[in-house]
Amino acid sequence: MLRRNVRLRKEYLYRKSLEGKERATYERKRQLKKALEDGKPIPTELRKEEAKLRKETELEDDNTAVQRTHVDDEYAHAGEIDPKVLITTSRSPSSRLVQFSKEVKLLLPNAQRINRGGMVLSELVDSCRSHDFTDIVVLHEHRGEPDGMVVCHLPFGPTAYFGLHNAVLRHDIGQKREVGTVSEAYPHLVFDNFSSSLGSRCANILKHLFPVPKDESKRIITFANREDYISFRHHTYSKPKGSDSVELSECGPRFELKLYQIKLGTMDQAHVENEWMLRSYTRASKKSKLADAAV
């Protein structure tokens, strides 16, 4: 199993290393196609390889005409099977963090929760790979208050690191008769204000923790981005007076997420490429990164 994982990882890295060459070829074919469509002369730098590019362009179909990246490899089979998520915590968790992990387990369909014990990250990732888990969610705390969440996609990444703020558990929201029980139906997802490329990447990582819902599901999970803080809310809705009236009822928990790093690898790998990292104290304009400036 170890040799197989090493081989698959090398194949993945090799495909990723080819992206630069494929991107340059894709740009040349796009320039040639645009010149032919507009009836303009072929650009000088493309005339030597015009015949080769024409032949490759003619053989393209809907799948090969679009440039593929390592992101497509990471989530290539995401819609074919339901995700299988493992939830755990940091070592020696407090009772509040254990309760929070139980509530997160209820949020994610097909999720399983385990006690961390003395297990190190490399053992955890290898065990999840061998048992066909698609993602690992690790929750962290500071002085008994949940303050961090790591989402690691298997088998090869990416890994997203979030700060976690203002966590309100279900029993803090209200009594059981007020918040009700947690439905096991697959939820509909709402992603608000994730319009930039980084926002799309972040939404892609989060949405693949959930399976595809049925149309009649009355459960809604919302990720709303406001100034790079992602507000998480969990509701169910009902229509007591027909389709004209809709009543929302919050199920909990609720919290805010702050993305600060995305790594192109699993969380047990120390030396992997950083796809993106939040860098405070740099001389950059104070603008949102998860949403476009125009939004």
C-alpha positions, 0 to 999 in steps of 0.5 A, spaced: 500 500 500 505 504 501 509 503 494 502 504 491 501 511 494 508 513 493 507 511 485 500 515 485 503 521 488 509 521 483 504 520 477 499 526 480 506 531 481 508 529 474 501 531 471 501 537 475 508 539 473 506 539 465 501 544 467 505 550 465 507 547 458 499 545 457 497 552 458 502 555 453 500 550 448 492 552 450 494 559 449 497 558 442 491 554 440 486 559 442 490 565 438 490 561 432 483 559 433 481 566 434 485 569 428 482 564 423 475 566 426 476 573 425 479 572 418 486 575 420 493 573 419 496 568 423 501 571 428 508 571 426 510 566 432 505 561 430 507 560 423 512 555 424 507 550 428 501 552 424 500 545 421 501 542 428 496 546 431 491 546 426 491 538 426 490 538 434 485 543 434 481 539 429 481 533 433 479 536 440 472 535 443 468 538 448 473 535 454 479 536 451 478 543 448 478 546 455 484 546 459 485 541 465 489 543 471 490 539 478 484 541 481 480 537 476 484 531 478 483 532 485 475 532 485 475 528 478 470 523 481 467 527 487 460 527 484 460 519 482 460 517 490 458 520 496 463 523 500 466 519 506 468 524 512 472 523 518 472 528 524 476 528 529 480 533 534 486 535 537 489 531 542 486 531 549 480 535 547 476 539 552 468 537 553 466 543 549 470 541 543 468 534 544 461 536 544 462 541 538 465 535 534 459 531 535 455 537 532 459 537 526 458 530 525 451 531 525 452 536 520 456 532 515 452 526 512 456 520 512 461 522 517 464 518 522 467 521 528 473 518 532 477 520 538 484 522 536 487 518 542 495 518 541 494 517 533 499 522 529 497 525 523 501 520 518 497 514 521 491 518 521 491 519 514 494 512 512 488 509 515 483 514 512 486 512 505 486 505 506 479 505 508 476 509 502 475 516 506 474 522 501 476 527 507 478 529 514 476 534 518 480 536 524 478 541 530 482 545 534 481 549 540 484 554 545 482 554 552 476 550 551 473 554 545 473 551 538 478 556 534 481 552 528 478 547 523 483 543 518 479 540 511 484 535 508 482 532 501 484 525 500 488 521 497 493 527 495 490 534 497 488 540 497 488 541 505 485 548 507 486 551 514 481 555 517 480 559 523 474 558 527 470 564 531 464 565 535 462 558 535 455 557 538 453 550 540 446 547 539 444 547 546 447 555 547 442 557 541 436 554 545 432 548 548 431 542 544 424 543 543 426 550 540 432 548 535 429 541 534 433 534 532 438 534 526 435 532 520 439 526 516 437 529 509 442 531 505 442 539 505 442 544 500 448 548 500 448 556 499 454 559 497 454 567 498 459 572 495 464 567 493 466 570 486 473 571 486 478 565 483 480 564 491 473 564 493 471 559 488 477 554 490 474 555 497 467 554 496 469 547 492 473 545 498 467 546 502 462 543 498 465 537 496 464 535 504 457 534 502 453 529 498 448 531 492 441 533 495 434 531 493 430 536 491 425 535 496 430 536 502 428 541 507 435 542 510 439 548 508 446 550 510 449 557 508 456 559 507 456 567 507 462 571 505 462 578 508 469 581 508 473 574 508 469 571 514 465 566 512 458 565 516 456 558 517 448 557 518 444 551 519 436 551 517 430 547 516 424 550 512 417 549 512 411 552 508 405 552 514 400 556 509 402 553 502 408 555 497 407 563 499 409 562 506 416 560 508 418 559 515 426 558 517 428 554 523 435 554 526 438 548 528 445 550 529 451 550 530 453 557 528 460 559 527 465 564 523 470 561 518 477 565 516 481 562 511 488 563 512 492 557 508 491 552 502 496 547 501 497 542 495 498 536 499 495 532 505 496 535 512 501 530 514 506 532 509 511 538 511 514 540 505 508 541 500 507 547 495 502 553 498 497 554 493 495 560 497 497 563 504 494 569 508 499 574 509 498 580 514 502 586 515 503 586 507 503 593 503 496 591 500 490 594 499 484 592 504 480 588 499 476 582 499 480 576 497 474 571 497 470 576 493 471 580 487 472 587 488 466 589 484 461 585 488 
